[in-house]
Amino acid sequence: VIGEYAVLALLGFAWGAAVGSGFIALLAALDVIPRLVQLSRSRDCIRLYEWALILGGLSATIVDLFSVSMELPIWTMAVFGLLSGVFVGMLSAALTEVLNVLPILARRFRMQSVIPYLVSAMVIGKIIGSLINFLFPALSP
Amino acid sequence: VLAENRIDIYVRPRQRLSVPRHALLTVGKIAEVAAVGAGQDALLEIPVHRLTDQDGTMCIIPAIDVIVALKRRLPEAEIHLIGPSETIVDIRDIRESRPSALAVILVWLLLFTGSALTIMNFHADVSMLRVQQNIYYLMTGAYSLHPYVLQIPYAFGVGVGMALFFNHLLRRKVNEEEPSPLEVEMFMYEQSINDYVITQENSKKHEGRV
């Protein structure tokens, strides 16, 4: 029995290590963190940001797996919602950028001069899409 | 004695320029020129190539053509090439100079719809509602079928995040001198198109000779 537990524990640990490193690799590949560092001009604080990622992932895993509620007041939900939204927004912008849609479109249609409007189209589209998702679940795909 | 009548001309071709149709491309238009031991202004006016309809919308001027044109005028001058060995010339059509409003609106709507659709697909993909209900429970201890207080800030956060990434909010205030990732991407894309065009044009010429 102890042998089985040892194998399971090893399996779980390896699994978690793979998921954790994959998660960080994804973030690194998408350039979200360098972008945030560039925006906030805090190149010296990268160590702190690494710990933020590690602690965020770890604490979410713990509360999620053990289903323990933190019993926080409701307004914390709004803060969490906004922050997670900003993060997902940056992720999806990074994806769009990797896919190179905008530069190609702008060049094809000779629209380099109106790129800010094109970006606004995507930004507003994302907000409306999310709102439809949540406010009218029946309309969601 | 030798140094006195020696003429040195330094030529730095521009990488890309945009001119109207049937323009006369002179040395000064194609390249930056610095002359030592000779008048510079006269050199800038030396014609290199007159654009015709056959040039289409784009043509390549090899730096060699500029050097030949200079040599023809000043056979004894020594010419130093610094910079790219070709110049890409975009030939402007007057009606193409500004995108039409209708086209902009269409592209805007295309991006808008695509962007909305992809985020909805993403939310469905990751079972966003269930995750949000779970987070709502984990944080508050209560269960909510529609945790709006989480969802609505999230939705606007998605927009803020994208705008932040593209440097839309902070452009004027904080990060004036930093290019946005989109500008960098745009530059890389144009750069690879330039490389492609030059390589392609060169191999075409080569085939023509053989």
Interface residues (C-beta under 8 A of the other chain):
Chain A: D31 V32 R35 Q38 L39 R41 V63 D64 S67 V68 S69 M70 E71 L72 P73 I74 W75 T76 M77 A78 V79 F80 G81 L82 L83 S84 G85 V86 F87 V88 G89 M90 L91 S92 A93 A94 T96 E97 N100 V101 L102 P103 I104 L105 A106 R107 F109 R110 M111 Q112 S113 V114 I115 P116 Y117 L118 V119 S120 A121 M122 V123 I124 G125 K126 I127 I128 G129 S130 L131 I132 N133 F134 L135 P137 S140 P141
Chain B: E96 R98 P99 A103 V104 V107 W108 L109 L110 L111 F112 T113 G114 S115 A116 L117 T118 I119 M120 N121 F122 H123 A124 M128 L129 N134 I135 Y136 Y137 L138 M139 T140 G141 H146 P147 Y148 V149 L150 Q151 I152 P153 Y154 A155 F156 G157 V158 G159 V160 G161 M162 A163 L164 F165 F166 N167 H168 L170 V174 N175 E178 P181 L182 E185 M186 Y189 E190 I193
